[in-house]
């Protein structure tokens, strides 16, 4: 009599979990053994999805625990001069960063940090991706209009992107409160400090 084999679900789940954990560890140590700041393939794949979803900032009030919004008013009225000041300051912050965080700056023609990608509205918008060593993704967005810039720095999700499918797993955690340990505000402080023009923050 033909018998259908019974699948041992707990054993299969344990095996899959072990494979995932092994893959994460191998990739993490492979990347960080290189010395230079870098991110795993899991983070590279998931970053665009997490950037689009950004579940950690869905709830007003709660997102204040891990985000910082500001308006910067520049002394200069020249849009290009202010944009240059922002980009130069970002470049200096990245160069002086000793935390081994990985930075990506979305703005063309200026070779900043590890990677540069084009934006359609490059003259007025800069987006900075900052990955911690554990590969939590923080995002800083700067929208410049003449002598004013609207700035928002925030943590994008509860789980780090080194975990496979974290960009989707973060969605049900959108209501979960967590702190950014002041990193987003510190990032803005450092950028303003490196600017070669007077900036009023509000």
N, CA, C and O of each residue as an XYZ file, in Angstrom:
808
protein
N       0.851     -1.186      0.000
C       0.000      0.000      0.000
C       0.895      1.247      0.000
O       1.834      1.362      0.787
N       0.571      2.171     -0.907
C       1.365      3.382     -1.048
C       1.074      4.322      0.101
O      -0.085      4.616      0.390
N       2.138      4.802      0.770
C       1.977      5.755      1.864
C       2.584      7.092      1.470
O       3.680      7.165      0.913
N       1.837      8.144      1.776
C       2.337      9.499      1.509
C       3.245      9.897      2.669
O       2.809      9.855      3.819
N       4.495     10.284      2.402
C       5.389     10.651      3.498
C       4.881     11.874      4.258
O       4.417     12.841      3.653
N       4.971     11.825      5.566
C       4.527     12.935      6.417
C       5.712     13.880      6.618
O       6.801     13.462      7.012
N       5.477     15.139      6.343
C       6.533     16.136      6.494
C       6.650     16.559      7.951
O       5.654     16.882      8.598
N       7.852     16.552      8.447
C       8.100     17.013      9.806
C       8.234     18.534      9.768
O       9.318     19.065      9.525
N       7.117     19.228     10.011
C       7.079     20.686      9.872
C       8.070     21.402     10.784
O       8.792     22.281     10.313
N       8.134     21.057     12.086
C       9.114     21.747     12.940
C      10.551     21.569     12.468
O      11.354     22.500     12.531
N      10.871     20.359     11.992
C      12.226     20.100     11.509
C      12.523     20.922     10.261
O      13.610     21.483     10.124
N      11.556     20.989      9.355
C      11.726     21.756      8.128
C      11.891     23.247      8.444
O      12.727     23.931      7.853
N      11.080     23.733      9.383
C      11.155     25.142      9.777
C      12.517     25.443     10.397
O      13.111     26.483     10.111
N      13.013     24.545     11.237
C      14.325     24.721     11.875
C      15.440     24.738     10.840
O      16.377     25.530     10.934
N      15.329     23.859      9.856
C      16.347     23.790      8.803
C      16.386     25.074      7.992
O      17.460     25.617      7.732
N      15.200     25.565      7.587
C      15.115     26.810      6.816
C      15.658     27.977      7.629
O      16.365     28.835      7.101
N      15.322     28.004      8.924
C      15.810     29.076      9.807
C      17.321     29.061      9.903
O      17.967     30.107      9.844
N      17.887     27.864     10.053
C      19.344     27.729     10.139
C      20.022     28.195      8.856
O      21.071     28.838      8.899
N      19.421     27.868      7.719
C      19.980     28.293      6.436
C      19.969     29.813      6.332
O      20.959     30.411      5.911
N      18.840     30.453      6.717
C      18.733     31.910      6.682
C      19.756     32.559      7.600
O      20.457     33.487      7.194
N      19.846     32.080      8.829
C      20.771     32.651      9.804
C      22.216     32.494      9.325
O      23.021     33.415      9.455
N      22.535     31.336      8.777
C      23.886     31.105      8.252
C      24.194     32.057      7.108
O      25.287     32.619      7.031
N      23.221     32.235      6.221
C      23.423     33.143      5.083
C      23.657     34.567      5.558
O      24.517     35.269      5.026
N      22.891     35.001      6.565
C      23.043     36.346      7.111
C      24.429     36.526      7.717
O      25.108     37.516      7.445
N      24.845     35.571      8.535
C      26.140     35.665      9.202
C      27.297     35.646      8.208
O      28.236     36.434      8.321
N      27.224     34.744      7.241
C      28.296     34.657      6.242
C      28.399     35.956      5.448
O      29.498     36.466      5.235
N      27.261     36.493      5.011
C      27.253     37.736      4.236
C      27.750     38.907      5.077
O      28.513     39.745      4.597
N      27.314     38.960      6.334
C      27.709     40.069      7.219
C      29.220     40.078      7.426
O      29.865     41.116      7.281
N      29.778     38.928      7.763
C      31.212     38.880      8.025
C      32.028     39.028      6.746
O      33.146     39.544      6.783
N      31.492     38.589      5.629
C      32.180     38.784      4.348
C      32.303     40.268      4.028
O      33.362     40.740      3.612
N      31.206     41.000      4.227
C      31.191     42.430      3.935
C      32.109     43.195      4.882
O      32.916     44.015      4.445
N      31.982     42.923      6.174
C      32.730     43.715      7.153
C      34.192     43.300      7.263
O      34.988     44.010      7.876
N      34.553     42.174      6.687
C      35.961     41.777      6.659
C      36.757     42.634      5.685
O      37.986     42.671      5.748
N      36.059     43.326      4.781
C      36.736     44.141      3.777
C      37.320     45.427      4.358
O      38.183     46.049      3.738
N      36.862     45.828      5.534
C      37.408     47.024      6.169
C      36.626     48.281      5.853
O      36.245     49.013      6.766
N      36.379     48.549      4.585
C      35.627     49.740      4.191
C      34.148     49.553      4.516
O      33.632     48.439      4.428
N      33.449     50.656      4.898
C      32.014     50.539      5.158
C      31.271     50.003      3.939
O      31.493     50.462      2.818
N      30.409     49.051      4.156
C      29.634     48.457      3.074
C      28.368     47.848      3.659
O      28.184     47.834      4.877
N      27.500     47.348      2.796
C      26.267     46.718      3.252
C      26.088     45.385      2.534
O      26.648     45.157      1.462
N      25.303     44.521      3.143
C      25.061     43.201      2.584
C      24.099     43.276      1.399
O      23.437     44.289      1.174
N      24.042     42.191      0.660
C      23.145     42.117     -0.489
C      21.685     42.224     -0.049
O      20.848     42.727     -0.799
N      21.370     41.751      1.173
C      19.995     41.838      1.672
C      19.557     43.304      1.769
O      18.441     43.655      1.386
N      20.450     44.150      2.286
C      20.122     45.570      2.431
C      20.026     46.265      1.074
O      19.165     47.120      0.867
N      20.914     45.895      0.155
C      20.887     46.516     -1.175
C      19.572     46.227     -1.891
O      19.004     47.107     -2.537
N      19.095     44.997     -1.775
C      17.853     44.614     -2.440
C      16.645     45.269     -1.791
O      15.722     45.701     -2.482
N      16.649     45.344     -0.459
C      15.466     45.804      0.262
C      15.373     47.320      0.420
O      14.303     47.851      0.717
N      16.483     48.008      0.223
C      16.487     49.457      0.443
C      15.415     50.219     -0.349
O      14.716     51.039      0.246
N      15.248     49.989     -1.665
C      14.214     50.744     -2.393
C      12.801     50.491     -1.862
O      11.977     51.405     -1.816
N      12.525     49.241     -1.459
C      11.191     48.914     -0.940
C      10.961     49.606      0.392
O       9.899     50.181      0.628
N      11.969     49.548      1.268
C      11.846     50.195      2.577
C      11.728     51.707      2.433
O      10.998     52.353      3.185
N      12.449     52.270      1.465
C      12.378     53.714      1.224
C      10.974     54.118      0.802
O      10.472     55.166      1.208
N      10.347     53.287     -0.010
C       8.982     53.564     -0.463
C       7.966     53.379      0.667
O       7.090     54.223      0.855
N       8.078     52.284      1.417
C       7.091     51.972      2.452
C       7.282     52.804      3.722
O       6.315     53.345      4.259
N       8.513     52.908      4.201
C       8.887     53.630      5.428
C       7.857     53.512      6.553
O       7.352     54.532      7.022
N       7.535     52.308      6.991
C       6.450     52.117      7.961
C       6.687     52.755      9.326
O       5.726     53.019     10.049
N       7.929     53.005      9.692
C       8.217     53.561     11.020
C       7.707     54.989     11.195
O       7.652     55.484     12.320
N       7.331     55.665     10.095
C       6.855     57.051     10.221
C       5.388     57.193      9.829
O       4.933     58.293      9.514
N       4.657     56.103      9.846
C       3.241     56.170      9.487
C       2.392     56.851     10.558
O       1.409     57.514     10.226
N       2.744     56.704     11.821
C       1.889     57.202     12.899
C       2.426     58.525     13.430
O       3.516     58.560     14.003
N       1.669     59.629     13.247
C       2.100     60.918     13.806
C       2.244     60.816     15.327
O       1.500     60.094     15.989
N       3.196     61.541     15.849
C       3.440     61.488     17.284
C       4.417     60.378     17.632
O       5.473     60.622     18.216
N       4.053     59.170     17.271
C       4.917     58.025     17.557
C       6.232     58.122     16.773
O       7.290     57.726     17.263
N       6.147     58.652     15.556
C       7.356     58.757     14.728
C       8.350     59.779     15.287
O       9.525     59.768     14.918
N       7.880     60.667     16.181
C       8.787     61.655     16.772
C       9.864     61.011     17.638
O      10.887     61.633     17.921
N       9.639     59.763     18.061
C      10.634     59.053     18.860
C      11.896     58.744     18.057
O      12.975     58.580     18.626
N      11.757     58.668     16.745
C      12.894     58.293     15.910
C      12.961     59.127     14.626
O      13.356     58.626     13.573
N      12.574     60.398     14.723
C      12.699     61.269     13.556
C      12.870     62.719     14.007
O      12.586     63.072     15.152
N      13.335     63.537     13.087
C      13.541     64.959     13.370
C      13.233     65.763     12.121
O      13.813     65.528     11.061
N      12.305     66.725     12.253
C      11.975     67.631     11.149
C      12.482     69.033     11.475
O      12.396     69.490     12.615
N      13.010     69.705     10.458
C      13.496     71.073     10.651
C      13.294     71.881      9.368
O      13.132     71.337      8.275
N      13.310     73.195      9.552
C      13.407     74.120      8.419
C      14.720     74.869      8.567
O      15.005     75.434      9.623
N      15.523     74.874      7.502
C      16.778     75.603      7.502
C      16.603     76.867      6.660
O      16.157     76.805      5.514
N      16.957     78.005      7.240
C      16.933     79.276      6.512
C      18.369     79.739      6.326
O      19.094     79.951      7.298
N      18.773     79.893      5.079
C      20.160     80.232      4.763
C      20.339     81.741      4.653
O      19.422     82.467      4.268
N      21.522     82.188      4.995
C      21.869     83.610      4.880
C      21.886     84.028      3.418
O      21.424     85.113      3.063
N      22.421     83.158      2.578
C      22.507     83.450      1.149
C      21.155     83.217      0.471
O      20.420     82.302      0.841
N      20.835     84.040     -0.511
C      19.600     83.869     -1.275
C      19.834     83.064     -2.546
O      18.890     82.777     -3.282
N      21.078     82.701     -2.806
C      21.414     81.945     -4.017
C      21.096     80.469     -3.809
O      21.660     79.817     -2.931
N      20.185     79.955     -4.629
C      19.796     78.542     -4.533
C      21.001     77.631     -4.767
O      21.224     76.691     -4.004
N      21.768     77.899     -5.802
C      22.909     77.045     -6.139
C      23.972     77.083     -5.048
O      24.563     76.060     -4.704
N      24.206     78.278     -4.511
C      25.197     78.402     -3.438
C      24.781     77.598     -2.210
O      25.616     76.957     -1.573
N      23.493     77.633     -1.880
C      22.996     76.885     -0.727
C      23.059     75.379     -0.971
O      23.380     74.606     -0.069
N      22.746     74.973     -2.203
C      22.849     73.555     -2.551
C      24.298     73.080     -2.448
O      24.568     71.988     -1.947
N      25.216     73.902     -2.924
C      26.633     73.558     -2.826
C      27.074     73.436     -1.374
O      27.866     72.558     -1.032
N      26.561     74.314     -0.523
C      26.908     74.265      0.904
C      26.412     72.978      1.541
O      27.113     72.364      2.346
N      25.196     72.570      1.179
C      24.624     71.331      1.717
C      25.462     70.133      1.290
O      25.822     69.290      2.112
N      25.770     70.067     -0.005
C      26.515     68.916     -0.531
C      27.935     68.861      0.023
O      28.453     67.789      0.336
N      28.554     70.030      0.138
C      29.898     70.079      0.701
C      29.894     69.629      2.158
O      30.794     68.910      2.593
N      28.882     70.054      2.908
C      28.770     69.673      4.326
C      28.557     68.167      4.464
O      29.159     67.526      5.325
N      27.695     67.608      3.611
C      27.449     66.158      3.643
C      28.751     65.406      3.357
O      29.073     64.414      4.011
N      29.479     65.900      2.377
C      30.747     65.271      2.010
C      31.716     65.263      3.197
O      32.390     64.264      3.447
N      31.781     66.377      3.923
C      32.679     66.476      5.082
C      32.234     65.552      6.214
O      33.061     64.914      6.866
N      30.914     65.485      6.442
C      30.393     64.621      7.497
C      30.741     63.166      7.216
O      31.158     62.434      8.113
N      30.567     62.754      5.971
C      30.882     61.374      5.591
C      32.376     61.105      5.747
O      32.778     60.053      6.245
N      33.193     62.067      5.317
C      34.649     61.892      5.399
C      35.116     61.787      6.850
O      36.084     61.085      7.144
N      34.424     62.487      7.761
C      34.826     62.504      9.177
C      34.124     61.444     10.015
O      34.365     61.344     11.218
N      33.269     60.662      9.396
C      32.490     59.673     10.153
C      33.385     58.518     10.593
O      33.995     57.841      9.765
N      33.454     58.304     11.892
C      34.276     57.207     12.431
C      33.433     56.018     12.892
O      33.961     55.056     13.452
N      32.125     56.088     12.654
C      31.215     55.051     13.154
C      31.187     53.808     12.268
O      30.608     52.788     12.642
N      31.820     53.895     11.078
C      31.777     52.812     10.088
C      30.376     52.611      9.532
O      30.057     51.531      9.034
N      29.535     53.642      9.612
C      28.232     53.590      8.964
C      28.446     53.682      7.455
O      29.449     54.219      6.983
N      27.474     53.143      6.708
C      27.538     53.177      5.248
C      26.574     54.248      4.746
O      25.399     54.255      5.116
N      27.068     55.147      3.909
C      26.275     56.270      3.400
C      26.061     56.129      1.896
O      26.959     55.711      1.167
N      24.858     56.485      1.443
C      24.571     56.636      0.018
C      23.869     57.972     -0.150
O      22.940     58.292      0.592
N      24.314     58.748     -1.125
C      23.723     60.065     -1.365
C      23.122     60.081     -2.758
O      23.806     59.804     -3.743
N      21.848     60.405     -2.835
C      21.174     60.500     -4.138
C      21.243     61.936     -4.622
O      20.438     62.781     -4.229
N      22.203     62.194     -5.469
C      22.360     63.500     -6.097
C      23.428     63.344     -7.159
O      24.519     62.863     -6.852
N      23.157     63.734     -8.407
C      24.099     63.456     -9.491
C      25.290     64.406     -9.512
O      25.281     65.457     -8.871
N      26.289     64.021    -10.244
C      27.479     64.799    -10.603
C      28.436     65.069     -9.441
O      29.574     65.480     -9.668
N      28.000     64.849     -8.222
C      28.892     65.071     -7.090
C      29.277     63.719     -6.504
O      28.421     63.047     -5.929
N      30.530     63.294     -6.627
C      30.931     61.960     -6.168
C      31.078     61.897     -4.651
O      32.185     61.999     -4.124
N      29.963     61.730     -3.958
C      29.970     61.687     -2.510
C      29.915     60.253     -2.016
O      29.152     59.437     -2.533
N      30.725     59.949     -1.015
C      30.658     58.681     -0.287
C      30.798     57.477     -1.202
O      31.550     57.487     -2.176
N      30.043     56.434     -0.854
C      30.246     55.157     -1.514
C      29.499     55.034     -2.845
O      29.911     54.270     -3.718
N      28.414     55.776     -3.000
C      27.596     55.560     -4.192
C      26.809     56.820     -4.507
O      26.351     57.511     -3.596
N      26.647     57.123     -5.779
C      25.867     58.284     -6.200
C      24.898     57.848     -7.292
O      25.285     57.176     -8.248
N      23.631     58.238     -7.140
C      22.630     57.895     -8.151
C      21.875     59.150     -8.566
O      21.795     60.121     -7.814
N      21.328     59.112     -9.766
C      20.643     60.292    -10.294
C      19.242     60.462     -9.721
O      18.555     59.494     -9.396
N      18.852     61.699     -9.610
C      17.477     62.049     -9.262
C      16.942     62.953    -10.364
O      17.697     63.700    -10.985
N      15.639     62.881    -10.604
C      15.048     63.756    -11.609
C      15.149     65.219    -11.178
O      15.504     66.085    -11.977
N      14.833     65.488     -9.911
C      14.817     66.855     -9.425
C      16.082     67.126     -8.615
O      16.019     67.418     -7.421
N      17.214     67.026     -9.274
C      18.486     67.081     -8.563
C      18.814     68.470     -8.047
O      19.637     68.606     -7.141
N      18.192     69.508     -8.597
C      18.531     70.866     -8.209
C      17.900     71.278     -6.888
O      18.297     72.288     -6.306
N      16.936     70.524     -6.411
C      16.263     70.968     -5.190
C      16.068     69.868     -4.155
O      15.511     70.124     -3.087
N      16.514     68.648     -4.446
C      16.241     67.551     -3.529
C      17.460     66.647     -3.375
O      18.064     66.222     -4.360
N      17.803     66.365     -2.145
C      18.898     65.447     -1.838
C      18.374     64.440     -0.831
O      17.730     64.809      0.151
N      18.653     63.169     -1.077
C      18.257     62.107     -0.134
C      19.517     61.347      0.283
O      20.336     60.959     -0.550
N      19.643     61.149      1.589
C      20.798     60.447      2.138
C      20.316     59.169      2.812
O      19.425     59.205      3.661
N      20.906     58.046      2.432
C      20.655     56.779      3.117
C      21.845     56.512      4.036
O      22.995     56.545      3.598
N      21.564     56.251      5.300
C      22.621     55.911      6.250
C      22.295     54.569      6.883
O      21.275     54.414      7.555
N      23.173     53.607      6.659
C      23.017     52.281      7.256
C      23.932     52.179      8.469
O      25.133     52.426      8.362
N      23.373     51.818      9.624
C      24.199     51.557     10.790
C      24.983     50.265     10.552
O      24.786     49.591      9.541
N      25.864     49.927     11.483
C      26.661     48.704     11.309
C      25.779     47.456     11.330
O      26.098     46.449     10.697
N      24.660     47.533     12.070
C      23.717     46.404     12.077
C      22.747     46.488     10.900
O      21.899     45.612     10.729
N      22.870     47.551     10.082
C      22.115     47.758      8.849
C      20.658     48.136      9.068
O      19.778     47.743      8.301
N      20.411     48.916     10.143
C      19.165     49.665     10.206
C      19.300     50.814      9.215
O      20.377     51.390      9.065
N      18.208     51.142      8.546
C      18.248     52.191      7.530
C      17.618     53.480      8.054
O      16.433     53.516      8.385
N      18.435     54.542      8.125
C      17.949     55.893      8.410
C      17.980     56.686      7.106
O      18.877     56.513      6.280
N      16.988     57.556      6.936
C      16.879     58.348      5.704
C      16.823     59.823      6.070
O      16.102     60.216      6.987
N      17.583     60.634      5.353
C      17.530     62.094      5.503
C      17.129     62.687      4.161
O      17.758     62.408      3.141
N      16.082     63.504      4.163
C      15.610     64.136      2.929
C      15.671     65.649      3.080
O      15.162     66.211      4.050
N      16.297     66.294      2.111
C      16.458     67.753      2.132
C      15.840     68.316      0.858
O      16.296     68.019     -0.246
N      14.792     69.137      1.018
C      14.138     69.786     -0.128
C      14.463     71.272     -0.065
O      14.018     71.973      0.844
N      15.234     71.745     -1.024
C      15.713     73.131     -1.022
C      14.907     73.983     -1.980
O      14.628     73.581     -3.110
N      14.533     75.182     -1.508
C      13.837     76.155     -2.347
C      14.398     77.531     -2.031
O      13.992     78.172     -1.061
N      15.338     77.981     -2.861
C      15.964     79.283     -2.618
C      16.804     79.278     -1.357
O      17.809     78.573     -1.275
N      16.386     80.078     -0.360
C      17.157     80.156      0.880
C      16.526     79.356      2.016
O      16.915     79.508      3.174
N      15.539     78.491      1.686
C      14.901     77.662      2.701
C      14.976     76.187      2.298
O      14.842     75.829      1.128
N      15.193     75.357      3.304
C      15.224     73.911      3.059
C      14.369     73.216      4.108
O      14.506     73.469      5.305
N      13.486     72.336      3.643
C      12.714     71.484      4.547
C      13.481     70.182      4.711
O      13.802     69.514      3.728
N      13.769     69.829      5.940
C      14.646     68.692      6.224
C      13.914     67.701      7.123
O      13.258     68.083      8.091
N      14.042     66.428      6.782
C      13.439     65.368      7.580
C      14.407     64.204      7.664
O      14.782     63.619      6.648
N      14.809     63.873      8.881
C      15.694     62.723      9.113
C      14.927     61.719      9.962
O      14.377     62.085     11.001
N      14.882     60.449      9.534
C      14.043     59.480     10.241
C      14.557     58.060     10.079
O      15.238     57.726      9.110
N      14.210     57.238     11.058
C      14.456     55.796     10.965
C      13.293     55.193     10.190
O      12.138     55.554     10.414
N      13.596     54.280      9.283
C      12.565     53.829      8.341
C      11.819     52.577      8.774
O      10.726     52.317      8.270
N      12.385     51.781      9.708
C      11.713     50.548     10.106
C      12.294     49.967     11.378
O      13.426     50.272     11.754
N      11.515     49.132     12.033
C      11.895     48.557     13.323
C      13.017     47.527     13.190
O      13.894     47.460     14.052
N      13.001     46.725     12.122
C      13.997     45.674     11.940
C      15.078     46.123     10.965
O      14.780     46.850     10.017
N      16.331     45.707     11.173
C      17.396     46.056     10.226
C      17.255     45.270      8.931
O      16.720     44.161      8.916
N      17.742     45.861      7.845
C      17.564     45.252      6.529
C      18.527     44.109      6.257
O      18.465     43.494      5.193
N      19.406     43.816      7.188
C      20.246     42.625      7.040
C      19.407     41.354      7.149
O      19.822     40.287      6.696
N      18.213     41.478      7.759
C      17.296     40.346      7.885
C      16.508     40.194      6.582
O      15.863     41.150      6.151
N      16.541     39.035      5.948
C      15.755     38.842      4.720
C      14.273     39.129      4.955
O      13.708     38.726      5.972
N      13.653     39.827      4.009
C      12.238     40.202      4.026
C      11.899     41.210      5.118
O      10.723     41.408      5.422
N      12.907     41.853      5.718
C      12.647     42.835      6.775
C      11.806     44.003      6.272
O      11.022     44.574      7.029
N      11.963     44.361      4.998
C      11.187     45.485      4.461
C       9.693     45.201      4.506
O       8.887     46.128      4.595
N       9.314     43.917      4.444
C       7.903     43.540      4.560
C       7.530     43.240      6.017
O       6.427     43.560      6.459
N       8.455     42.624      6.754
C       8.195     42.318      8.160
C       8.036     43.593      8.983
O       7.366     43.582     10.016
N       8.642     44.689      8.537
C       8.515     45.960      9.259
C       7.117     46.554      9.179
O       6.740     47.382     10.007
N       6.355     46.131      8.184
C       5.000     46.680      8.020
C       4.109     46.382      9.226
O       3.503     47.315      9.754
N       3.994     45.125      9.695
C       3.171     44.899     10.888
C       3.756     45.511     12.162
O       3.060     45.604     13.174
N       5.020     45.927     12.127
C       5.640     46.575     13.290
C       5.533     48.099     13.219
O       6.212     48.797     13.973
N       4.683     48.631     12.318
C       4.620     50.074     12.125
C       4.199     50.820     13.394
O       4.532     51.994     13.561
N       3.475     50.149     14.282
C       2.977     50.788     15.504
C       3.937     50.627     16.678
O       3.671     51.141     17.765
N       5.055     49.918     16.476
C       5.944     49.575     17.583
C       6.852     50.759     17.910
O       7.586     51.224     17.039
N       6.816     51.259     19.160
C       7.655     52.419     19.512
C       9.114     52.013     19.701
O       9.403     50.989     20.320
N      10.026     52.814     19.169
C      11.453     52.591     19.412
C      12.180     53.926     19.285
O      11.689     54.864     18.657
N      13.352     53.988     19.890
C      14.149     55.206     19.882
C      15.289     55.093     18.869
O      15.761     53.996     18.569
N      15.719     56.234     18.353
C      16.864     56.236     17.430
C      18.152     56.632     18.142
O      19.182     56.830     17.497
N      18.100     56.750     19.473
C      19.262     57.125     20.281
C      19.825     58.491     19.862
O      21.011     58.765     20.043
N      18.958     59.337     19.303
C      19.366     60.684     18.916
C      20.199     60.766     17.655
O      20.739     61.827     17.342
N      20.316     59.658     16.916
C      21.195     59.642     15.748
C      20.717     60.559     14.620
O      21.533     61.194     13.952
N      19.411     60.630     14.405
C      18.911     61.460     13.309
C      19.153     62.945     13.584
O      19.560     63.684     12.687
N      18.908     63.379     14.808
C      19.198     64.777     15.158
C      20.691     65.056     15.082
O      21.108     66.106     14.592
N      21.498     64.115     15.568
C      22.946     64.295     15.521
C      23.440     64.427     14.085
O      24.348     65.208     13.800
N      22.841     63.666     13.194
C      23.225     63.724     11.781
C      22.961     65.122     11.219
O      23.795     65.675     10.503
N      21.804     65.685     11.545
C      21.489     67.042     11.087
C      22.417     68.060     11.726
O      22.878     68.987     11.060
N      22.696     67.891     13.029
C      23.634     68.794     13.717
C      24.977     68.812     13.011
O      25.555     69.877     12.795
N      25.472     67.645     12.652
C      26.787     67.543     12.015
C      26.804     68.186     10.634
O      27.785     68.823     10.252
N      25.704     68.017      9.881
C      25.645     68.633      8.543
C      25.652     70.151      8.655
O      26.385     70.827      7.934
N      24.832     70.689      9.564
C      24.766     72.149      9.731
C      26.112     72.692     10.211
O      26.549     73.753      9.765
N      26.759     71.976     11.108
C      28.046     72.418     11.658
C      29.120     72.531     10.579
O      30.019     73.366     10.679
N      29.025     71.685      9.539
C      30.036     71.676      8.484
C      29.725     72.647      7.347
O      30.510     72.759      6.406
N      28.593     73.351      7.416
C      28.246     74.270      6.335
C      29.107     75.527      6.415
O      29.486     75.982      7.495
N      29.403     76.076      5.228
C      30.239     77.272      5.172
C      29.403     78.539      5.063
O      29.879     79.565      4.577
N      28.159     78.463      5.513
C      27.264     79.618      5.521
C      26.415     79.579      6.785
O      26.270     78.535      7.421
N      25.856     80.736      7.139
C      25.022     80.814      8.337
C      23.656     80.197      8.061
O      23.023     80.491      7.047
N      23.207     79.336      8.977
C      21.917     78.655      8.833
C      21.124     78.829     10.119
O      21.626     78.560     11.210
N      19.887     79.278      9.983
C      18.976     79.383     11.129
C      18.043     78.173     11.093
O      17.378     77.925     10.087
N      17.997     77.421     12.196
C      17.188     76.187     12.261
C      15.921     76.460     13.054
O      15.943     77.105     14.103
N      14.810     75.949     12.519
C      13.525     76.102     13.236
C      12.652     74.873     13.027
O      11.538     74.811     13.547
